[in-house]
Amino acid sequence: MAWHIERESKRLRARIEKGDPLWPAQLAVASAIALHLLLSQKVVVGPTWVIPAVAGVLLIVLIVDGPSRAAQRSPRQRRLTLVLIGLVTLAYVVSLTLLVHYLITAGKANGHSLIESGLVLWATNVLIFGVWYWELDRGGPVTRYRHPETLADFQFPQMENPLLAPKGWRPGFLDYLYTALTNATAFSPTDTMPLTQTAKVLMGVQGTTALVTVGLVVARAVNILGT
């Protein structure tokens, strides 16, 4: 237990002194891009590779041109990051809309592939909203590093009970990803509460889309297995 606490303390000190590492968020975006390739052609507009190719180029530019930690970032890099996340999110929303349409209208012949696409979209939901939360809270990772006194968009348990966390604790990417996972599973906030209207809207959108995805996939699976 002692070594685990010490390791967490070292990670926290590194984030406080040097800024959040960017690679976890970049890995999450890369995973969401890769998952797009697994979708059924029916829930993708145009060739399956187009969106991943464009998003992949943007991600490579960000990795090559940007720093390894979120201690500083130019306005251009910030805009490019938001464009990349927005593009992946738009592709997700379009695919989810098409999935809803085909799960309601498609015959049994397409059922299994559409169910698989539903599971892929649920995983994409967790990844992309985890990145959104990370970019939203207190103005993003760079602002959190430079101005830690900025009012938070999310209240984590460690903020409410500081005695349960190392001194100076602040959330890292895994905390935001976990928040996205629990919100996509419970369809509502669990241990982390949204404080601002933007955070509430974002969590509401994620919970609703996750509920639609899981509800339709389960209903379709039951329909296929019951026939």
Secondary structure as the mmCIF struct_conf table of DSSP 4:
data_model
#
loop_
_struct_conf.conf_type_id
_struct_conf.id
_struct_conf.beg_label_comp_id
_struct_conf.beg_label_asym_id
_struct_conf.beg_label_seq_id
_struct_conf.end_label_comp_id
_struct_conf.end_label_asym_id
_struct_conf.end_label_seq_id
HELX_RH_AL_P HELX_RH_AL_P1 ALA A 2 LYS A 18
STRN STRN1 PRO A 21 PRO A 21
BEND BEND1 LEU A 22 LEU A 22
HELX_RH_AL_P HELX_RH_AL_P2 TRP A 23 HIS A 36
TURN_TY1_P TURN_TY1_P1 LEU A 37 LEU A 38
BEND BEND2 LEU A 39 LEU A 39
HELX_RH_3T_P HELX_RH_3T_P1 GLN A 41 VAL A 43
BEND BEND3 VAL A 44 GLY A 46
TURN_TY1_P TURN_TY1_P2 THR A 48 TRP A 49
HELX_RH_AL_P HELX_RH_AL_P3 VAL A 50 ASP A 65
BEND BEND4 GLY A 66 GLY A 66
BEND BEND5 SER A 68 SER A 68
STRN STRN2 ARG A 69 ARG A 69
TURN_TY1_P TURN_TY1_P3 ALA A 70 ALA A 71
HELX_RH_AL_P HELX_RH_AL_P4 PRO A 75 THR A 105
HELX_RH_3T_P HELX_RH_3T_P2 LYS A 108 ASN A 110
HELX_RH_AL_P HELX_RH_AL_P5 GLY A 111 LEU A 136
HELX_RH_3T_P HELX_RH_3T_P3 ASP A 137 GLY A 139
BEND BEND6 GLY A 140 GLY A 140
HELX_RH_AL_P HELX_RH_AL_P6 PRO A 141 ARG A 146
TURN_TY1_P TURN_TY1_P4 PRO A 148 GLU A 149
BEND BEND7 THR A 150 THR A 150
HELX_LH_PP_P HELX_LH_PP_P1 LEU A 151 ALA A 152
BEND BEND8 ASP A 153 ASP A 153
STRN STRN3 PHE A 154 GLN A 155
HELX_RH_AL_P HELX_RH_AL_P7 PRO A 157 GLU A 160
HELX_RH_3T_P HELX_RH_3T_P4 PRO A 162 LEU A 164
BEND BEND9 ALA A 165 ALA A 165
TURN_TY1_P TURN_TY1_P5 LYS A 167 GLY A 168
HELX_RH_AL_P HELX_RH_AL_P8 PHE A 173 ALA A 186
BEND BEND10 PHE A 187 SER A 188
BEND BEND11 ASP A 191 THR A 192
STRN STRN4 MET A 193 PRO A 194
BEND BEND12 THR A 196 THR A 196
HELX_RH_AL_P HELX_RH_AL_P9 GLN A 197 LEU A 225
TURN_TY1_P TURN_TY1_P6 GLY A 226 GLY A 226
#
